[in-house]
């Protein structure tokens, strides 16, 4: 286990509060927690790509970063009636 994988594990542990806020928070807190979890997921994939030496994880992180913006817009559109 190298330093990249330890940093990825730390970022995975930091996703736990985001999951809690996604389930129990107010509407805008849920949105912010969702966006934060997506950012942490992208960073985790980048760290895993470097830790394992696999180039495909870099592509996966790029796709996730691109789709996270669109999914945030869909989420806000869905919650528009309560905002």
Order of alpha helices (4+ residues) and beta strands (2+ residues): alpha-alpha-alpha
